[in-house]
């Protein structure tokens, strides 16, 4: 079957708003540019400075424990490196993520907004070189087969927003769960070459409705009950730099 790129996303700040891209240049050994570049470390996380190597998601404000994050709409500006935060359509905070004043502004907002869930005053950190603040220890991209999401919808008899899975590349044209057959395979996705490395096991973050910020499903439980696993999507590492656009073909190389 012909598979193609349907949509491309990045998540500049871990657990905040996904941003839709028309195209992206994937670089060998790197994640999607500006994907999980920043994160908000919990006040209880032992960290000094504004740069962090990879740490597990339990060290950060994350959707699995803090559904309120989904009620915010955030937008990152690449040129100014500023984050704008909106709530209910109204801008409530704005700051440059790469200078002390801007970081302090964002930290103060989240300290007030998250309250006790922040475990103290959160710290805005940027990923160290060669690192990314995603759930995967190595810089990777994540692929989501929309047919697998549809198959999950079929068995639970409810619509499932693919945004719940916070993937970088949405794929259409595959059979349900066909992406799992790609483990260990090398693919051409647009002009980039990637290697699919492993399935993505899902946690309670997927239970949060990205539109309402309510925990209205138990996705891991539904996957386990219906399919015998808690996986949705796959990780891949970029082998050869290249551009990827919405509509590009995906082929096994």
Backbone torsions as a table, in degrees:
resi	resn	phi	psi	omega
1	UNK	NA	146.3	177.5
2	UNK	-79.3	120.9	177.1
3	UNK	-110.3	143.6	-176.8
4	UNK	-137.4	160.6	173.7
5	UNK	-76.1	122.3	179.1
6	UNK	-92.9	-50.1	178.4
7	UNK	-144.3	155.6	178.7
8	UNK	-126.7	134.5	-179.6
9	UNK	-132.4	153.5	167.0
10	UNK	-129.5	163.0	-179.9
11	UNK	-134.6	86.3	-172.9
12	UNK	-55.8	-39.5	177.0
13	UNK	-116.3	126.5	-177.3
14	UNK	-50.5	128.2	175.8
15	UNK	74.4	2.4	174.9
16	UNK	-99.5	-167.2	-165.6
17	UNK	-62.5	129.8	170.4
18	UNK	-66.1	145.6	178.8
19	UNK	-120.5	127.0	-176.9
20	UNK	-78.2	134.6	178.6
21	UNK	-119.1	142.6	173.4
22	UNK	-79.8	-32.2	-179.7
23	UNK	-154.7	164.0	179.8
24	UNK	-155.6	149.1	171.3
25	UNK	-102.0	117.5	177.5
26	UNK	-90.6	130.6	-179.7
27	UNK	-107.7	143.5	-177.6
28	UNK	-55.4	129.4	177.3
29	UNK	75.1	10.0	-177.0
30	UNK	-123.1	165.2	174.0
31	UNK	-86.0	178.5	171.8
32	UNK	-57.2	132.9	-179.1
33	UNK	-51.3	130.7	179.3
34	UNK	66.6	13.2	175.6
35	UNK	-83.3	125.3	-177.8
36	UNK	49.6	38.5	176.4
37	UNK	-71.8	-32.0	-178.1
38	UNK	-122.7	159.2	174.9
39	UNK	-156.5	161.3	177.8
40	UNK	-107.0	104.6	179.1
41	UNK	-72.6	140.0	176.3
42	UNK	-60.5	153.1	177.5
43	UNK	-59.8	-24.8	-179.6
44	UNK	-85.5	-5.0	-178.9
45	UNK	-78.3	124.2	179.4
46	UNK	-73.2	104.9	-176.9
47	UNK	-149.3	142.1	175.4
48	UNK	-124.2	144.6	-179.3
49	UNK	80.7	-175.7	-174.4
50	UNK	-110.8	9.6	-179.8
51	UNK	-122.3	138.2	-176.8
52	UNK	-135.8	137.9	166.0
53	UNK	-76.4	176.9	-177.3
54	UNK	-60.3	139.9	171.6
55	UNK	-139.4	156.2	178.3
56	UNK	-64.5	156.2	-174.4
57	UNK	-63.2	-20.2	178.6
58	UNK	-67.2	-11.7	178.7
59	UNK	-86.6	-6.7	-172.5
60	UNK	-122.9	161.4	164.5
61	UNK	-63.6	125.2	-174.3
62	UNK	-147.2	153.6	-176.4
63	UNK	-62.0	-27.7	-177.3
64	UNK	-60.4	-27.8	179.4
65	UNK	-118.0	-14.2	-172.2
66	UNK	-132.2	81.5	-176.3
67	UNK	-64.6	-22.9	-178.7
68	UNK	-59.3	-22.6	179.6
69	UNK	-61.1	-31.9	-177.8
70	UNK	-72.6	-13.5	179.3
71	UNK	-81.6	-5.9	179.9
72	UNK	-99.4	149.3	172.7
73	UNK	-114.4	118.5	-177.6
74	UNK	-119.7	149.8	-179.6
75	UNK	-139.0	129.2	-179.0
76	UNK	-106.0	131.6	178.4
77	UNK	-101.5	117.0	-176.1
78	UNK	-63.9	-39.4	-174.1
79	UNK	-69.6	-42.7	-177.8
80	UNK	-97.6	-9.4	-178.6
81	UNK	56.8	37.1	179.3
82	UNK	-106.1	149.9	175.4
83	UNK	-113.1	127.9	173.4
84	UNK	-107.5	134.3	-177.3
85	UNK	-117.0	128.0	179.8
86	UNK	-120.0	144.7	174.4
87	UNK	-136.0	120.8	-177.5
88	UNK	61.6	31.3	179.1
89	UNK	84.5	-4.0	-178.0
90	UNK	-107.6	132.8	177.4
91	UNK	-70.0	125.9	-176.7
92	UNK	-115.3	-13.7	177.4
93	UNK	-162.8	155.3	-177.9
94	UNK	-158.9	132.1	178.6
95	UNK	-168.5	150.7	175.3
96	UNK	-75.4	129.0	-174.8
97	UNK	-83.4	-2.2	-176.8
98	UNK	-116.5	12.8	171.0
99	UNK	-132.8	161.1	-171.6
100	UNK	-62.7	-41.0	-178.2
101	UNK	-66.1	-45.7	179.9
102	UNK	-63.4	-44.0	178.8
103	UNK	-61.4	-42.2	-179.6
104	UNK	-62.5	-38.4	178.3
105	UNK	-61.6	-45.8	-179.6
106	UNK	-67.6	-40.7	179.0
107	UNK	-62.1	-42.1	-180.0
108	UNK	-64.6	-39.0	177.7
109	UNK	-61.2	-49.2	-175.8
110	UNK	-70.5	-29.4	174.7
111	UNK	-61.5	-43.3	179.5
112	UNK	-73.1	-41.9	-175.2
113	UNK	-70.2	-41.2	-175.1
114	UNK	-86.7	-23.9	179.0
115	UNK	60.7	-134.1	-176.1
116	UNK	-63.2	-23.6	-179.6
117	UNK	-64.9	-19.5	179.7
118	UNK	-82.0	-8.7	178.6
119	UNK	54.8	43.9	-174.9
120	UNK	109.5	-167.6	179.4
121	UNK	-78.5	121.3	179.9
122	UNK	-69.3	154.6	177.9
123	UNK	-116.2	126.1	175.4
124	UNK	-80.9	123.5	-178.4
125	UNK	-126.1	152.9	176.5
126	UNK	-109.8	144.9	-179.3
127	UNK	-65.6	139.5	175.7
128	UNK	-68.2	159.0	176.7
129	UNK	-53.1	138.9	-179.6
130	UNK	70.7	10.0	177.7
131	UNK	-120.5	165.5	173.8
132	UNK	-147.6	142.7	-173.5
133	UNK	-93.0	47.2	178.2
134	UNK	-95.2	-175.2	178.3
135	UNK	-77.0	-12.3	-177.7
136	UNK	-102.7	133.0	-173.9
137	UNK	-65.5	-30.3	179.8
138	UNK	-101.5	144.6	177.2
139	UNK	-57.0	121.9	-174.4
140	UNK	-143.4	168.8	166.8
141	UNK	-116.2	154.5	-179.6
142	UNK	-115.8	138.2	-177.9
143	UNK	-116.3	137.6	180.0
144	UNK	-124.5	122.6	176.6
145	UNK	-86.3	112.8	-177.5
146	UNK	-64.5	-25.4	177.3
147	UNK	-67.7	-31.9	176.6
148	UNK	-68.9	-38.0	175.8
149	UNK	-62.7	-42.0	177.8
150	UNK	-62.6	-36.4	178.9
151	UNK	-67.6	-36.0	174.3
152	UNK	-64.8	-42.4	175.8
153	UNK	-58.1	-39.2	-178.3
154	UNK	-60.3	-43.0	-174.0
155	UNK	-82.2	-29.3	-180.0
156	UNK	-95.5	-8.7	176.0
157	UNK	59.7	37.9	175.2
158	UNK	-144.7	149.4	174.6
159	UNK	-68.8	142.2	178.9
160	UNK	-124.2	115.6	179.8
161	UNK	-70.8	121.8	179.2
162	UNK	-59.1	-20.7	178.0
163	UNK	-62.5	-20.3	177.0
164	UNK	-56.9	-27.7	-172.4
165	UNK	-94.9	-4.5	170.1
166	UNK	49.0	44.6	-179.1
167	UNK	-87.6	158.6	177.7
168	UNK	-80.8	-42.8	-174.0
169	UNK	-127.2	120.6	174.2
170	UNK	-92.8	134.8	-176.0
171	UNK	-117.7	137.1	172.1
172	UNK	-122.7	157.6	178.0
173	UNK	102.9	-3.3	177.6
174	UNK	-94.1	164.0	167.7
175	UNK	-77.5	157.5	176.4
176	UNK	-55.9	131.3	175.4
177	UNK	69.4	8.1	179.3
178	UNK	-64.4	-24.9	-179.9
179	UNK	-61.1	-26.7	178.8
180	UNK	-68.3	-23.7	177.2
181	UNK	-73.2	-12.2	-179.4
182	UNK	-84.0	-7.4	-177.3
183	UNK	-55.8	125.3	-178.0
184	UNK	87.4	-8.0	-178.5
185	UNK	-90.1	154.0	174.0
186	UNK	-102.3	134.8	-176.1
187	UNK	-124.5	151.9	165.8
188	UNK	-100.9	123.3	177.8
189	UNK	-124.1	104.7	-166.9
190	UNK	63.2	-127.7	178.2
191	UNK	-96.1	-0.3	-177.4
192	UNK	-96.3	147.5	174.9
193	UNK	-109.0	132.1	-178.6
194	UNK	-131.1	161.0	172.1
195	UNK	-120.7	123.6	177.8
196	UNK	-76.1	126.6	-169.9
197	UNK	-108.1	-37.7	-176.7
198	UNK	-166.8	162.0	174.4
199	UNK	-75.7	156.8	179.6
200	UNK	-104.7	115.6	176.1
201	UNK	-83.7	139.9	-170.6
202	UNK	-102.5	145.4	-177.8
203	UNK	-116.5	-170.1	-175.4
204	UNK	-67.3	-11.9	176.7
205	UNK	-58.3	-32.5	-177.8
206	UNK	-72.7	-11.1	179.0
207	UNK	-75.8	-15.4	-176.7
208	UNK	-86.2	124.9	177.5
209	UNK	-71.8	119.0	-177.0
210	UNK	-67.0	-17.6	179.9
211	UNK	-88.9	-33.0	-174.2
212	UNK	-113.2	-14.3	-175.8
213	UNK	66.1	18.6	177.2
214	UNK	-98.1	146.8	171.5
215	UNK	-85.1	94.7	-172.3
216	UNK	-115.6	5.3	177.5
217	UNK	-145.9	163.4	168.6
218	UNK	-121.8	86.0	-173.8
219	UNK	-64.3	-48.4	179.4
220	UNK	-57.9	-40.7	179.2
221	UNK	-64.8	-41.4	179.5
222	UNK	-64.4	-42.3	177.9
223	UNK	-62.4	-46.1	-178.2
224	UNK	-63.2	-43.5	-178.3
225	UNK	-66.2	-40.5	-173.8
226	UNK	-86.7	-33.6	-170.8
227	UNK	-125.4	-5.3	177.3
228	UNK	80.5	13.0	176.9
229	UNK	-152.4	171.7	179.5
230	UNK	-116.8	28.5	-173.4
231	UNK	-99.1	143.2	173.6
232	UNK	-151.9	114.3	-178.8
233	UNK	91.5	172.9	-179.0
234	UNK	-138.5	152.7	171.7
235	UNK	-92.6	151.7	175.5
236	UNK	-144.4	151.5	173.3
237	UNK	-109.3	145.8	-177.6
238	UNK	-84.3	123.4	-179.7
239	UNK	-94.1	-38.4	-176.8
240	UNK	-136.7	131.1	-177.4
241	UNK	-62.1	140.4	177.3
242	UNK	-174.9	164.2	179.8
243	UNK	-89.7	147.9	178.0
244	UNK	-132.0	132.4	-179.2
245	UNK	-125.8	152.9	172.3
246	UNK	-57.8	132.6	-178.2
247	UNK	96.8	-11.0	179.7
248	UNK	-65.6	148.4	176.7
249	UNK	-77.3	153.4	174.2
250	UNK	-121.7	123.6	-178.1
251	UNK	-133.3	149.7	173.9
252	UNK	-76.0	124.2	-174.8
253	UNK	-92.2	NA	NA
